[in-house]
């Protein structure tokens, strides 16, 4: 890596892609099959960016661990078959990522979503070659706060202080602060300005266009690479 290269980490849901349709539709199917009351929209929006196991566990009717496990398995199966295809890439993200890639930065996804699905979503939007790596949770494991995920990446030398972390949740901002990354709030996502500010966001941008303009100043390096050359 050259000294001119930077580090840019992105959250996935609510930052690069809008998962609303996929999450809502898969949850509706799960609630119908398991005869559960569908959460209202504000509750469901509050789940995005956190662990599905923990979210499902809050529903009345899933107190039994075996039934919760069965519902989680059903949800992920529906997500595998349908949900991953019901995401929308936020306008402007594709070109922003390509420009960062051409500048030669290290670019990662750090998601609370299972890595299997994070990679599949990146692939379907032709983003998989943009990222140096994609980190997510395990399909069956407990949810981990982003700061714990970043701690592991820091120990292995994948991330280092001085980079940028862009996300839409307070959990992202706290993780960035804990590990010496500049915390940038994606104001178009699912976390409110109040949530982002309370967690220590250094900047909040309401549109991808404004984020892109800021990144051009933050990383003014010339474009040196073909968008795919470092991944082929």
C-alpha positions in Angstrom: 0.0 0.0 0.0 1.3 3.4 -0.8 1.3 6.2 1.8 -1.3 8.1 -0.3 -3.8 5.3 0.2 -6.6 5.8 2.7 -8.9 3.5 4.6 -12.7 3.8 4.1 -15.1 1.4 5.9 -18.8 1.3 5.0 -21.8 -0.1 6.8 -24.2 -1.9 4.4 -27.9 -1.6 5.3 -29.1 2.0 5.4 -25.7 3.2 4.1 -25.0 1.6 0.7 -28.3 -0.3 0.2 -31.9 0.1 1.4 -33.0 -3.3 2.7 -36.6 -2.3 3.6 -38.5 -4.3 1.1 -36.5 -7.5 1.7 -36.6 -7.3 5.5 -40.3 -6.4 5.6 -41.4 -9.0 3.1 -39.4 -11.8 4.7 -40.7 -10.9 8.2 -44.3 -10.8 7.0 -43.9 -14.4 5.7 -42.3 -15.5 8.9 -45.1 -13.9 11.0 -47.8 -15.5 8.9 -46.3 -19.0 9.1 -45.6 -18.8 12.9 -48.8 -16.9 13.6 -47.1 -13.9 15.1 -48.2 -10.3 15.2 -46.3 -8.3 12.6 -44.4 -5.4 14.2 -45.4 -1.9 13.2 -43.2 0.1 10.8 -41.3 2.2 13.5 -40.4 -1.0 15.4 -39.2 -2.7 12.2 -37.2 0.3 11.1 -35.6 0.2 14.5 -34.4 -3.3 13.9 -32.5 -2.5 10.8 -28.8 -2.5 11.5 -29.0 -4.9 14.4 -29.3 -8.6 15.0 -32.3 -10.5 13.6 -32.1 -13.1 16.3 -32.4 -10.5 19.0 -35.1 -8.7 17.2 -37.3 -11.8 16.6 -36.8 -12.7 20.3 -38.7 -9.5 21.2 -41.9 -10.8 19.6 -44.6 -12.4 21.6 -44.9 -16.0 20.8 -41.2 -16.7 20.3 -40.3 -17.1 24.0 -39.4 -20.7 23.5 -35.8 -21.1 22.3 -36.6 -23.9 19.9 -39.5 -22.0 18.3 -37.3 -18.9 18.1 -34.6 -20.9 16.3 -37.2 -22.3 13.9 -38.5 -18.8 13.1 -35.0 -17.5 12.6 -34.2 -20.4 10.2 -37.4 -19.8 8.2 -36.6 -16.0 8.0 -33.1 -16.6 6.7 -34.3 -19.2 4.2 -36.9 -16.7 2.8 -34.2 -14.1 2.8 -31.9 -16.4 0.9 -34.5 -17.1 -1.7 -36.2 -13.7 -2.0 -35.0 -11.0 0.4 -31.5 -10.4 -1.0 -33.1 -9.5 -4.3 -35.4 -6.9 -2.8 -32.8 -4.4 -1.9 -32.2 -1.1 -3.6 -28.8 0.6 -4.1 -28.9 4.2 -3.0 -28.5 6.6 -6.0 -24.9 7.8 -6.3 -23.3 5.0 -4.3 -22.0 3.1 -7.4 -20.0 6.1 -8.7 -18.8 7.1 -5.3 -17.3 3.7 -4.7 -15.7 3.4 -8.1 -14.0 6.8 -7.6 -12.6 5.7 -4.3 -11.4 2.5 -5.8 -9.6 4.3 -8.6 -7.8 6.4 -6.0 -6.3 3.2 -4.6 -7.8 3.2 -1.1 -8.6 0.2 1.1 -12.4 -0.1 1.1 -14.3 -2.5 3.3 -17.9 -3.3 4.2 -18.4 -3.9 7.9 -22.0 -5.1 8.3 -24.3 -6.5 11.0 -25.8 -8.7 8.3 -24.5 -12.3 7.9 -21.5 -12.1 5.7 -23.0 -14.7 3.3 -25.8 -12.2 2.4 -23.6 -9.1 2.5 -21.4 -10.6 -0.1 -24.3 -11.7 -2.2 -25.9 -8.3 -2.2 -22.6 -6.7 -3.1 -22.3 -9.1 -6.0 -25.8 -8.5 -7.4 -25.1 -4.8 -7.6 -21.7 -5.4 -9.2 -19.9 -4.0 -6.2 -18.0 -7.2 -5.1 -14.8 -6.2 -7.0 -14.8 -2.7 -5.4 -14.2 -4.0 -1.9 -11.0 -5.3 -0.5 -13.1 -7.4 1.8 -16.6 -7.7 3.2 -17.1 -8.5 6.9 -20.4 -9.5 8.4 -21.9 -11.6 11.2 -22.4 -15.3 11.4 -25.7 -16.7 10.3 -26.5 -18.3 13.6 -24.4 -16.3 16.0 -25.3 -13.6 18.5 -25.2 -10.0 17.3 -22.0 -8.2 18.0 -21.7 -4.4 18.3 -19.5 -2.9 15.5 -16.9 -1.9 18.0 -16.2 -5.6 18.8 -16.0 -6.4 15.1 -13.6 -3.5 14.5 -11.5 -4.6 17.5 -10.9 -7.9 15.8 -10.0 -6.2 12.5 -7.6 -3.9 14.3 -5.8 -6.8 16.0 -5.2 -8.4 12.6 -4.0 -5.2 11.0 -7.0 -4.8 8.6 -7.9 -1.4 9.9 -5.9 1.3 11.5 -6.5 4.8 13.1 -6.9 7.7 10.8 -9.4 6.2 8.3 -13.1 6.9 7.9 -16.2 4.8 8.9 -19.5 5.7 7.2 -22.7 4.3 8.7 -26.3 5.2 9.5 -26.5 4.0 13.1 -25.1 5.2 16.4 -23.5 1.8 16.8 -21.4 2.7 13.7 -20.4 6.1 15.1 -19.4 4.6 18.5 -17.3 1.9 16.8 -15.5 4.5 14.7 -14.7 6.6 17.7 -13.4 3.7 19.7 -10.9 2.8 17.0 -9.6 6.1 15.9 -11.7 6.3 12.7 -13.5 9.5 11.6 -17.2 8.9 12.2 -19.4 9.9 9.3 -23.2 9.6 9.6 -25.3 8.6 6.6 -28.3 10.8 7.3 -30.4 9.1 4.5 -30.4 5.8 6.5 -32.3 4.4 9.4 -30.7 6.2 12.4 -31.9 9.7 13.3 -29.6 12.7 13.5 -30.1 12.6 17.2 -28.9 9.0 17.4 -25.9 9.7 15.3 -25.0 12.9 17.2 -25.4 11.2 20.6 -23.0 8.5 19.5 -20.3 11.0 18.4 -20.7 11.5 14.7 -18.1 13.9 13.5 -20.1 14.6 10.3 -23.6 13.9 9.1 -24.6 14.1 5.5 -28.2 13.9 4.3 -27.5 12.8 0.8 -25.0 10.6 -1.0 -24.1 13.6 -3.2 -23.0 15.7 -0.1 -21.0 12.7 1.3 -19.3 12.4 -2.1 -18.4 16.0 -2.2 -16.9 15.8 1.3 -14.9 12.6 0.4 -13.4 14.4 -2.6 -11.9 16.9 -0.1 -11.0 14.4 2.5 -9.2 12.2 -0.1 -8.0 14.5 -2.8 -5.6 11.9 -4.3 -5.6 11.5 -8.1 -7.2 8.4 -9.6 -4.4 5.9 -10.3 -6.1 2.6 -11.0 -8.7 1.0 -13.2 -11.7 0.4 -11.1 -11.2 -3.4 -11.2 -7.5 -3.8 -11.6 -6.7 -4.4 -8.0 -9.3 -7.2 -7.6 -8.8 -9.2 -10.8 
